[in-house]
Every structure is written in C-alpha cells, then in structure tokens.
Amino acid sequence: MAGFRITDTAGIDYGLLSSIVYNCVQEEKLSKLRATLSKRTREQRQKIVNHKINGNTPLFMACQQGKVHFVNYLIEECGADIEIKGVYEVHEDNSRHLVSPLWCAAVANKLDVVQTLVRHGANVNETSDTDSTPVRSACFMTNIHVIKFLVENGADILKPNKNGGTCLINSVQSAQLCTFLISKGAAVNAVDSSKNTALHYAIREGMLESVKVLLSNKADYMIRNDFDDDALQTAATRGNVEIVDVIVEMAGLSLEAKIQAYELLGTCHIDERNDIVSGLKLWRQAMKWRYKNKNQPILKVLPKETKKVYLNAKEPENEEELLELTDPDEIYMQSLLIRERILGQHHKDSVFGLMYRGAVYADSNKFQRCVDLWKYAYIIRYQQNEPLNLDCLFTVQALVKFFWEVQMEHENNGEIEAKIFFDDALEVLQILTGQIISAKECLSNDGECLLYEQASKLNTQAEDKASQTLSEFHLLMQLYLHMIHLLTKLECSRDQTHAYMSCIHRLVSTDLRCTKGLSLLHLAVDSKTSLTADEYYSQFPTLEVVQLLVRCGANVNAQCQCGNTALLKTAHTMYMHSGPPEEEEKKVIEYLLAIGTHVDIMNNVGDTAEKFLKHSVFFSYSPLQYSSLKCLAARVIIKEKIPFKSEVPVSLIPFVQCHGMHCN
C-alpha cells in the first residue's frame, strides 16, 4: 500500500514527491531525482526522502539494492535519516522484519553501502526487531568482508539476538569466519536459549572443519543442551562418523564413550538413512572394541527384564549374538533398545524412533505394532508431567487419528487385520483423562483467566500465549470425545464398560470447560468437532456420545459463556439449516428433551431452545409437553422483575436466574 499524502502550508505533496523519489531509485534515474528535488529546501528534501512507501524509505531501498550513488546523494544532499527502519522480507519463511538500512546492506553484502553508512555515522550495533545486529546477520550470510569492516568499526560480536544466537553460532558454516571471530574475542562457549553452543550447531550442520576450529579453541564438548545432548551425542545421533571420530580424538574421550557413540551411529544409519548394512557394520565395530581387552571387556549394562513393546527383544552381548541378527524387524527393535539404553526413554530421539518405526509399520498394514509403539511413546511423553507439551499433544493426536483410520477401514472394508482392541483404546482414554485433568490444574494455577473470558484483558503477548494454550486444551477435549465415540463402537464386557464409564465420570465431574466456556457436552453436539485440528476424525454430533456423557454425570443444563446449553445450541443449528436436519442431530434433540433438559433457559441475547424448536418446520414440538410448572413460575418472576433472592432457598436462586438473560 502506498504512503498516504501529506501536504504542508506551501502545498507540497510529500507523498507524491516521495513516490517519485522511490521510483527514481528503483529505476536508477539519479539525474531525474536531482532535478525533482533541486528546487526544494534541504528541510523539504529531508521530509520527502524520509517518507515511507510500502513500509520503506528511498534510502532503505537504495541500501538493499546496493546503489551507493543514491545512498550518498540521499544522505549528503537531502539529509536522509540513516536510522529509519524498514521492512526486510525473508522469502524462505515468508517472514518480515523491521531492520535498519545498515542491517539490510550488511545482509545483502553491499560493502560499499555499508562503508558509506558507517562513514556517515550509522550505528553499527543497531538491532532489528529480533535483537539481531548487522554483523550477526552478516555472519549468517557469510559476508566476510562486510563482517571484517563492521568489526573494525566497533561492531559488538558478543551481542546475541533475542534467542541467544551469537555471531559465532551464525558462522559455523565457515571455518575461516569462525577463526576470525575467535581471534577477535568471540565467546566460544556462549549458549543460545536452548543451551546450544556454536559447537552444537557446527555438528548439526556437518561442518567438520568448523568443529576442528572450535575444539582447537577450547570449545567445551561437555556442555549439554536442553535435550541433554553434548557434542559427541549430537554427532552420533546425526550419523556423522567423521565428526564423532574427531571429537573422540581431539577431546581425548574414553573408549566406552566411543563405543556408545558408534552404537548410536548405527541406529541413525539403520533408521534415518535406511542403511542396515552400514548400521550393522558400525555396531560390529563397537562390539569389537568392547572386547578389545579380553581380560577386562567393556560390558553393556542391560535391563533385567525385556519389554513386550519391543517384542521381548534383548540386545546382543557379544559378536556371535550380533552376527545372528538377520531379521529386519529384530534389527529395528535393536535400534529402539540402543537409543533407550544410551539416551534414556524420555530423550526426543528415543521417542521419535518409536513414532517413526510405528509409522513404518502402519504403512505396511501392521496396525497393532503401530498402536503398541505409539501408545508406548504417548505413555513416555505423558510421564514428563507437561500435559500441554506440544510433543505430547502431537503423539496423542496421531494415536487417536490412527485409531479412527483403522476403525473406518474395519467398518468399510471388513478388514480383519484392521481392528482396534478395546484394552488399547481404554488405556489411551485413561491416560488422556489424567492428562486433561492435569492440564486443567495447570491452567487454574496460572489463573482462571486463562480458562475463561478474562484472557482478553492480558497484554498482547500474554493474550497470544493464553489463546494458544486454550486452543491446545480445546484440542484435548475434542480428542477425548473422539476416543469416547470409538469406545462405543468396540466390543467389550460389562467390566470393561464399567471401567471406561468410571473414567469418563472422573473427567465430567470436574466440570471441564474450554474456549468460550464450552463443556464436553457442548462439543459433543457441535458438528465442528468432526474436524479436529482441520482433519476429519469421526462424525459429530452423535447420540451415543451424548447419552454416554449424560449417564456419566454431564450437566445437560450447563451454559457456556454465551449462555447456550447443549440443547439450545443444537436447536439453533437445526433452525438455521436451509434443509432438513441430520438424522443424528434430530435424535440428540429428542433425547435431551426426553430426559428433561430445560427448553426455556435463556442465553445472552434472550434466545431459548423453545423459541427455535417452535419455529422449526422440521421438528414437531409441543411446548406444554416440555414445560414444568416451576419453569413457568421462574419465567414470571424474571419477566415481572419480582424480587426473589431473599424469598426462596439459596439453592433455587440459580434455577430462577437461568430463566432470564444469562450473565457472566
């Protein structure tokens, strides 16, 4: 969008003139630019060239495009402000950043422009909207000549951006640049917000020479990041044999450390590179080193018991047992066992291995093996006591989606192999119940405002976080409903029925609410629940789920923030239909009416379920059949504004109030 027009008392249209200047720079017409501004005073010229078009001044554009003659003219002849920030677009991720002209020129590798700006007094340490300095961003682009000039002119190479990323971290792609920065005092062991050092980054990028430079300059290979990875573990889990060997040699690490690194290297080659031959070769080398000293072999410390999820597989303890491994499934289980032994079961790579191998089994129609592995991954992530952790959410979401895909395959095609067992679904429901209750407690500890309408009163950043948290909580509740729906379709005994109903009752009794104060029952009658996180899971509304929730104690008259009950919401949806309602929708309304749900509870705008039912051409409704004498009395009290709070028992006050305009 072009800048709006600004005129002064002399009738100068600054917006128009600024557009002309902008076009002159873009079309490289310096003579025309001089002629356009020649009759203006310096003050007028300054105002013109400092005007933004599409978020940027002419100077900013000239700096980005490396047009140094325009830069000189705009600064020297027009007095352009060299610190006015503009919008820099990163096309790779479609992001936009607010940066200074110097920052922009440094990233674009326009050395002559950078020199001109600095000569005219530009702040070499002026940061972007993410706290990134020009020199730091130039490091990311490996613009060595620009970097050297900025450093010579006072650029701070120690200043990190908002995520803790330093110049050195941004330079690991170039050993030459790393050497230069270290010679100028760069902090070799500075960590970012995830506790990653430059060494971590160099290893991830596979930059062997940079790894050597960093280790030669006292990089601490023992620093662990937030994933608990040190340098050697980072290299091993990425399958880089050369870097593992360099770290072991330069750091003087033990043979046992090298053995474990090679075992991890093997898992990476087998799983991520799909190279069983290379993986087994690495494992055999590790096993040979274990028995290098036959009198004092380095033995594996293995768990005493095997696990069913790993098909009760046990790790080989000598080379003979290792050579017996020929079946691919057995080899894949070994990868999972090795990760769990060395990294621990909660490590991200251990859990990722479970999810990856489960997905491979699913693609091969080995549905139960996928369920076993993903369920185990879910248990592990749930045990970390972070109920709204994104990894945990992703795992249960994938599991519920997979359950329904298998169930639909079974129902539609009669596939015998495609079958979900009740005990698997029940176990997931039980874990999910605990997860949602824990999440509710976490939200409540942060203040009820996060659960309900007061979230909008927070500052923008806190509001965004609260909104995201509520969305995640909403997702959990929707997934729970899909699990309930699934259980209604699976064969089960009386004891199993009691088990899952007890589970549901436990959750329902907490009066769970998500976005806009919606209860599980509100979500169960909402067709939008069918699409969870923009993906189809199962059809809603569904009578079986509504009945089950009510049998487990759901309050049929519960109101959301808008004052709607589940019945009012469903009746309104049916009323708004241009055609006949869905059969299931009609059944839900009939059921809610049959069990005595109030038809006259009023929402925030004065609507009731009765209003919509009476006017629906697709539903036969008799007001007297569903209106009790006490409801009629409550309506009169509200309508006639009769004082009642001191005249009726306290327990009846909410009953009377719900027959009027709902207030939060």
DOKE-995374 format. One line per 8 residues: number of its first residue (from 1); their letters; for each residue x, y, z negated of C-alpha. Coordinates in steps of 0.2 Angstrom, whole numbers, plus 2048, in hexadecimal, padded with zeros to 3 digits. Each point is the difference from the previous one (the first is absolute). Layout:
NUM	A	X:Y:Z | ...
REM end
This chain:
1	MAGFRITD	800:800:800 | 807:811:805 | 803:80D:7F3 | 7F2:80C:7FC | 802:812:806 | 807:80E:7F5 | 7FF:812:806 | 807:80F:7F7
9	TAGIDYGL	7FB:813:800 | 80A:802:810 | 7F5:7F3:809 | 80E:7F3:801 | 7FA:7EE:802 | 80D:7F7:7F7 | 7F8:7EF:804 | 800:803:812
17	LSSIVYNC	812:807:800 | 806:7F1:7F6 | 7F8:7F4:80C | 80A:809:80E | 810:7FE:7F6 | 7FC:7EE:7FD | 7FE:7FC:812 | 80F:80A:805
25	VQEEKLSK	80B:7F5:7F4 | 7F7:7F0:807 | 803:805:812 | 812:807:7FD | 7FB:811:806 | 80C:80B:7F5 | 7FF:80F:80C | 7ED:800:7FF
33	LRATLSKR	801:7FF:7ED | 80C:80F:7FF | 7F5:80A:80C | 7F0:7FB:7F6 | 807:806:7EF | 80C:80E:806 | 7F3:80E:7FD | 7FC:7FA:7EE
41	TREQRQKI	808:806:7F0 | 80A:7F4:7F7 | 7F3:7FF:7F3 | 7F3:7FB:80D | 80B:7F4:808 | 803:7F8:7EF | 7EE:7FE:7FD | 7FD:7F9:812
49	VNHKINGN	80E:7F3:7FF | 7FB:7FA:7EE | 7EE:7FC:806 | 7FD:7ED:801 | 7F8:7F8:80F | 7FB:7EE:7FD | 808:800:7EF | 811:806:806
57	TPLFMACQ	809:811:803 | 809:803:811 | 811:7FE:7F6 | 7FB:7EF:7F9 | 7FC:7FA:812 | 810:807:807 | 80A:7F8:7F2 | 7F8:7EF:803
65	QGKVHFVN	804:801:813 | 811:806:7FD | 7FE:811:80A | 80E:809:7F7 | 7FE:810:80B | 7EE:802:7FA | 805:7FC:7EE | 80D:80E:801
73	YLIEECGA	7F4:80D:808 | 7F2:7FC:7F4 | 80A:802:7F1 | 80C:80E:805 | 7F4:80B:80A | 7EF:7FC:7F9 | 805:7FC:7ED | 7F7:7EF:801
81	DIEIKGVY	7FF:7F8:7EE | 80C:7F1:801 | 7F7:7F7:7F1 | 7EE:800:806 | 7FC:7ED:801 | 7F7:7F7:80E | 7F8:7EF:804 | 80C:7F2:805
89	EVHEDNSR	7F7:7F1:807 | 807:7EF:7FE | 7F9:7F6:80F | 805:7EF:7F9 | 7F4:801:7F1 | 7F5:80E:806 | 805:80A:7F1 | 802:813:7FE
97	HLVSPLWC	80C:809:7F5 | 803:812:7FB | 812:804:803 | 80C:80F:803 | 807:805:811 | 811:7FA:7FA | 7F9:7EF:7FA | 7F8:7FE:811
105	AAVANKLD	810:805:80A | 80B:7F5:7F5 | 7F4:7F1:804 | 800:804:812 | 813:800:800 | 801:812:807 | 811:805:7F9 | 801:811:808
113	VVQTLVRH	7EF:804:7F9 | 805:7FA:7EF | 810:80B:800 | 7F6:80F:806 | 7F3:7FE:7F2 | 80D:7FD:7F2 | 80A:80F:807 | 7F0:80B:7FE
121	GANVNETS	7FE:7FA:7EE | 7F4:7F1:801 | 7FF:7F6:7F0 | 809:7F0:803 | 7F7:7F7:7F2 | 7EF:806:804 | 7F5:7F1:7FE | 7F1:7F9:809
129	DTDSTPVR	7EF:7FB:7F9 | 808:7F0:7FA | 80F:808:7F8 | 80B:7FB:80E | 80F:80B:804 | 806:804:812 | 810:7F6:7FD | 7F7:7F1:7F9
137	SACFMTNI	7F4:7FF:80F | 80F:802:80C | 808:7F1:7F7 | 7F1:7F6:805 | 803:804:812 | 813:7FE:7FF | 803:811:806 | 812:800:7FA
145	HVIKFLVE	806:811:807 | 7F1:809:7F9 | 802:7F7:7EF | 813:805:7FF | 7FC:812:804 | 7F2:801:7F3 | 80B:7F8:7F3 | 80E:80D:804
153	NGADILKP	7F3:80E:7FD | 7FA:7FA:7EF | 7F3:7F3:804 | 7FC:7F5:7F0 | 803:7EE:804 | 7FA:7FA:7EF | 7EF:807:801 | 7F3:7F2:803
161	NKNGGTCL	7EF:801:807 | 7F0:7FE:7F6 | 802:7ED:801 | 812:801:7FA | 808:7FC:811 | 811:808:802 | 80B:805:80E | 80A:7F0:7FE
169	INSVQSAQ	7F1:7F5:800 | 7FB:809:810 | 811:7FC:808 | 802:7EE:7FE | 7FE:7FD:813 | 811:808:802 | 810:7FA:7F7 | 809:810:806
177	LCTFLISK	7F2:80B:7F9 | 800:7F7:7EF | 813:802:7FF | 7FF:813:803 | 7F2:802:7F3 | 80A:7F6:7F3 | 80F:80B:804 | 7F6:80F:7FC
185	GAAVNAVD	7FA:7F9:7EF | 7F0:7F7:804 | 7F9:7F5:7F2 | 803:7EE:805 | 7F5:7F9:7F3 | 7F1:80C:801 | 7EF:7F7:800 | 7F0:805:808
193	SSKNTALH	7EF:7FF:7F8 | 800:7ED:802 | 811:7FF:7F9 | 808:7FB:811 | 812:806:803 | 808:804:810 | 808:7EF:7FF | 7EE:7F8:7FF
201	YAIREGML	7FB:80A:810 | 810:7FC:80A | 7FD:7ED:7FC | 7EE:801:805 | 805:808:811 | 80D:7F3:803 | 80E:80D:800 | 80F:7F6:7FC
209	ESVKVLLS	80D:80E:803 | 7F6:80C:7F4 | 7FF:7F2:7F3 | 813:7FE:801 | 802:813:7FE | 7F5:801:7F1 | 807:7F1:7F7 | 812:808:803
217	NKADYMIR	7FA:810:7F8 | 7FA:7F7:7F0 | 7EE:7FD:804 | 7F8:7F7:7F2 | 7FA:7EF:808 | 7F8:7FC:7EF | 7F2:80D:800 | 7EF:7F9:802
225	NDFDDDAL	7F2:808:808 | 7ED:800:7FB | 7FF:7EF:808 | 80E:7FA:7F5 | 80C:7FE:80F | 812:803:7FF | 80B:802:80F | 804:7ED:802
233	QTAATRGN	7EE:7FB:7FE | 7FA:80E:80C | 80C:7F9:80D | 7FB:7EE:7FD | 7EE:802:801 | 802:809:811 | 80A:7F2:807 | 810:809:803
241	VEIVDVIV	80E:7F4:7FE | 80E:80C:805 | 7FB:80D:7F3 | 7FE:7F3:7F3 | 812:7FA:803 | 807:812:7FF | 7F7:804:7F0 | 806:7EF:7F8
249	EMAGLSLE	812:804:806 | 801:812:7FC | 7F7:7FF:7F0 | 809:7F1:7FA | 7F0:7F7:7FC | 7FF:7EE:7F9 | 7FE:7F0:80A | 7EF:7FD:7F8
257	AKIQAYEL	7FA:811:806 | 806:7FC:811 | 7F7:7EF:7FF | 7EF:808:7FB | 802:80D:80E | 803:7F2:80D | 7F1:7F7:7FA | 7F5:810:802
265	LGTCHIDE	808:803:811 | 7FA:7EF:805 | 7EE:804:7FB | 800:810:80A | 807:7F7:810 | 7F3:7F2:7FE | 7F1:80B:7FC | 803:811:808
273	RNDIVSGL	80A:7FB:80E | 7F8:7EF:803 | 811:7F8:801 | 800:7EF:7F6 | 811:7FB:807 | 809:810:7FA | 7F7:7FF:7F0 | 805:7EE:7FC
281	KLWRQAMK	812:804:805 | 800:80E:7F3 | 7F9:7F5:7F3 | 80D:7F2:803 | 80E:80D:7FF | 7F9:805:7EF | 7FE:7EE:7FA | 812:7FD:805
289	WRYKNKNQ	806:80E:7F5 | 7F6:7FA:7F2 | 80B:7F0:800 | 810:809:805 | 807:7FB:7EF | 7FA:7EE:7FE | 805:800:7ED | 7F6:810:7FD
297	PILKVLPK	7F2:802:80D | 7F5:80F:800 | 7EF:7F7:7FD | 7EF:808:803 | 7F5:804:7F2 | 7EF:7F9:805 | 7EF:800:7F8 | 7FC:7F0:7F6
305	ETKKVYLN	7EF:7FE:809 | 7FB:801:812 | 7F1:80A:806 | 7F1:7FA:80A | 800:810:80B | 811:7FB:806 | 7FA:7EE:804 | 80A:7FB:7F0
313	AKEPENEE	810:803:80A | 810:800:7F7 | 810:808:805 | 80F:7F5:806 | 80E:800:7F3 | 80E:7F9:80B | 804:7FF:813 | 7F9:7EF:802
321	ELLELTDP	7EF:805:7FB | 801:810:80A | 804:7F6:810 | 7F1:7F6:7FD | 7F5:810:803 | 7F9:7FE:812 | 7ED:803:7FE | 7FD:813:804
329	DEIYMQSL	7F2:801:7F3 | 80D:7F9:7F3 | 80C:80D:806 | 7F4:80E:7FF | 7FC:7FB:7EE | 812:801:7FC | 801:812:806 | 7F2:804:7F4
337	LIRERILG	808:7F7:7F1 | 811:808:803 | 7F9:812:800 | 7F6:7FC:7F0 | 80F:7F9:7F7 | 80C:80E:805 | 7F5:80F:802 | 7F3:7FC:7F4
345	QHHKDSVF	7ED:7FC:804 | 7FB:813:7FE | 80D:806:80D | 7F8:808:80F | 80A:7F4:80C | 7FA:7F1:7F6 | 7EE:805:801 | 802:806:813
353	GLMYRGAV	807:7EE:803 | 7F0:7F9:7F9 | 7F5:80B:80A | 80A:7FD:810 | 800:7ED:7FF | 7ED:800:7FC | 7FD:80A:80F | 80A:7F4:80B
361	YADSNKFQ	7F6:7F2:7F9 | 7EF:809:803 | 805:802:812 | 804:7ED:801 | 7EE:7FD:7F9 | 808:7F9:7F0 | 7F3:80B:7F6 | 802:7F8:7EF
369	RCVDLWKY	813:803:800 | 7FD:812:804 | 7F3:801:7F1 | 80D:7F8:7F4 | 80E:80B:804 | 7F6:810:801 | 7F7:7FC:7F0 | 811:7FD:7F8
377	AYIIRYQQ	806:811:806 | 7F0:809:7FA | 803:7F8:7EE | 812:806:800 | 7FB:812:805 | 7F2:800:7F4 | 80C:7FB:7F2 | 809:810:802
385	NEPLNLDC	7F2:80A:7F7 | 7FE:80D:80D | 7EE:7FD:806 | 800:80E:80D | 811:7FB:807 | 7FF:801:813 | 809:7EF:802 | 7F3:7F8:7F4
393	LFTVQALV	7F2:808:809 | 807:7FB:811 | 802:7EE:7FA | 7EE:7FE:7F9 | 7F9:809:80F | 809:7F4:80C | 7FA:7F1:7F6 | 7EE:805:800
401	KFFWEVQM	800:804:812 | 808:7EF:804 | 7F3:7F7:7F5 | 7F2:807:80A | 809:7FD:811 | 801:7EE:7FB | 7EE:7FF:7FA | 7FA:807:810
409	EHENNGEI	80A:7F4:80A | 7F8:7F2:7F5 | 7EE:807:802 | 801:804:813 | 80A:7F2:807 | 7FE:7F2:7F2 | 813:7FF:7FF | 804:7F3:7F2
417	EAKIFFDD	811:806:7FE | 7F9:812:7FD | 7FA:7FF:7EF | 802:80A:7F0 | 800:7F6:7F0 | 7F5:807:7F2 | 80E:7FF:7F3 | 80C:80B:80B
425	ALEVLQIL	7F2:80D:802 | 7FC:800:7ED | 812:802:7FB | 801:80F:80B | 7F0:807:7F9 | 807:7FE:7EF | 810:809:803 | 7F7:80E:80A
433	TGQIISAK	7F4:802:7F1 | 80F:803:7F4 | 808:80B:80D | 7F0:80C:802 | 7FE:801:7ED | 812:804:7FE | 7FF:80D:80D | 7F1:808:7F8
441	ECLSNDGE	809:801:7F0 | 80F:808:808 | 7F4:80D:808 | 7F7:803:7F0 | 811:803:7F7 | 804:80D:80D | 7F0:808:7FC | 7EE:7FD:806
449	CLLYEQAS	802:80E:80C | 809:7F4:80C | 7F1:7F4:800 | 7F2:80D:802 | 7FC:811:807 | 80D:80B:7F7 | 80E:7FA:80B | 7FC:80F:80B
457	KLNTQAED	805:80C:7F2 | 812:7FA:800 | 80E:809:80A | 802:7FB:812 | 80E:7F3:7FD | 7F7:7F8:7F1 | 7F0:800:80A | 808:7F7:80F
465	KASQTLSE	807:7F3:7F4 | 7F0:7FE:7F7 | 7F6:7FE:810 | 80D:7F3:806 | 7FE:7F7:7F0 | 7ED:800:801 | 801:7F9:811 | 80B:7F2:7FB
473	FHLLMQLY	7F4:7FC:7F1 | 7F1:801:80C | 809:7F3:80B | 802:7F4:7F2 | 7EE:801:7FC | 7FB:7FD:812 | 80C:7F1:801 | 7F8:7F9:7F0
481	LHMIHLLT	7EF:801:808 | 807:7F6:80F | 807:7F3:7F4 | 7EF:7FE:7F8 | 7F8:7FF:811 | 80C:7F2:804 | 7FD:7F6:7F0 | 7ED:800:804
489	KLECSRDQ	805:7F6:810 | 80B:7F3:7F8 | 7FB:7F0:7F9 | 802:7FF:7ED | 7FA:7F7:7F0 | 7F6:807:7F2 | 810:803:7F6 | 808:809:80E
497	THAYMSCI	7F1:80B:802 | 800:804:7EE | 813:804:801 | 7FE:80D:80E | 7F0:807:7F9 | 809:803:7EF | 80E:809:80A | 7F4:80B:809
505	HRLVSTDL	7F7:804:7F0 | 810:805:7F8 | 803:80D:80D | 7EE:806:802 | 7FF:803:7ED | 80D:80E:801 | 7F4:80A:80A | 80D:802:80E
513	RCTKGLSL	7FF:810:80B | 80A:805:80F | 7FF:80F:80C | 7F1:80B:7FD | 7FB:7F5:7F1 | 7FB:7F1:80A | 7FE:7F0:7F7 | 802:7EF:807
521	LHLAVDSK	7EE:7FF:803 | 800:810:80A | 80E:7F9:80B | 7F7:7EF:802 | 7F1:809:809 | 80B:80B:80B | 803:7FA:812 | 810:809:800
529	TSLTADEY	807:7F3:7F4 | 801:7F4:80F | 80E:80A:807 | 80D:801:7F2 | 810:80A:804 | 7F9:801:812 | 800:7EE:802 | 7F1:7F4:800
537	YSQFPTLE	7FF:7F3:7F2 | 7EF:7FA:7FD | 7EE:807:803 | 7F8:80C:7F3 | 7F3:803:7F9 | 7FD:7EE:7FB | 7F2:7FA:7F5 | 80B:7F2:7F8
545	VVQLLVRC	80D:80C:7FA | 7F3:80C:7F9 | 7F7:7F2:7F7 | 810:7FA:7F9 | 805:811:7F9 | 7EF:802:7F8 | 801:7EF:7F8 | 811:804:7F9
553	GANVNAQC	7F9:810:7F8 | 801:80E:80D | 7F5:80F:7FB | 7F4:801:80F | 7FB:812:7FA | 812:807:7FF | 802:810:809 | 80F:807:80A
561	QCGNTALL	806:812:7FF | 7F3:804:80D | 7F3:7F9:7F5 | 7FC:7F1:80C | 7FC:7EF:7FA | 804:7F1:80A | 7ED:7FF:805 | 7FF:812:804
569	KTAHTMYM	810:7FF:80B | 7F9:7F1:809 | 7EF:807:802 | 807:810:807 | 80B:7F6:80D | 7F1:7F7:806 | 7F6:810:801 | 80D:807:80B
577	HSGPPEEE	801:7F2:80C | 7F9:804:811 | 7FB:7EE:802 | 7FB:7F1:7F5 | 80B:7FD:7F1 | 80C:7F1:7FF | 7F7:7F1:7F9 | 80D:7FF:7F1
585	EKKVIEYL	7FD:812:7FC | 7EE:7FD:7FF | 802:7F1:7F5 | 80B:80A:7F4 | 7F3:80E:7FE | 7F3:7F2:7FD | 80B:7F8:7F3 | 804:810:7F6
593	LAIGTHVD	7ED:805:800 | 7FC:7EE:7FA | 80B:801:7F1 | 7F9:811:7FA | 80D:80D:807 | 7F9:811:7FD | 7F9:808:810 | 7FE:811:7F9
601	IMNNVGDT	812:804:7FA | 804:811:807 | 811:804:808 | 808:811:801 | 7F6:807:80E | 7EF:7F9:7F9 | 7FE:7F1:80B | 7FA:7EF:7F9
609	AEKFLKHS	800:7EF:807 | 7ED:801:800 | 800:80F:80B | 80A:7F6:80E | 7F6:7F0:7FE | 7EF:808:801 | 805:809:811 | 809:7F1:807
617	VFFSYSPL	7F6:7F8:80F | 80A:7F0:7FE | 7FC:7FC:7EE | 7EF:7FD:7F8 | 801:809:7EF | 7F2:802:7F3 | 805:80D:7F3 | 7F5:7F9:7F2
625	QYSSLKCL	808:7EF:801 | 811:807:7FB | 7FB:80F:7F5 | 7FE:7FD:7ED | 7F6:80A:7F4 | 810:806:7F7 | 808:806:810 | 7F1:80A:804
633	AARVIIKE	800:807:7EF | 813:805:802 | 7FC:808:810 | 7F3:80B:7F8 | 80B:805:7F2 | 80E:806:80D | 7F3:808:80C | 7F7:80A:7F2
641	KIPFKSEV	811:804:7F7 | 7F9:7F9:7F0 | 80D:801:7F2 | 804:7EE:7FB | 811:7FD:7F9 | 7FB:803:7EF | 7EF:7F6:802 | 806:7EF:807
649	PVSLIPFV	80D:7F4:7FA | 812:804:805 | 801:7F0:80A | 7F1:806:80B | 808:811:805 | 80A:7F9:80F | 7F1:7F7:806 | 7F6:810:800
657	QCHGMHCN	80E:80A:808 | 803:7F4:80F | 7EE:804:806 | 806:812:803 | 80E:808:80A | 810:7F6:7FD | 80E:80B:7F8 | 812:7FB:7FD
REM end
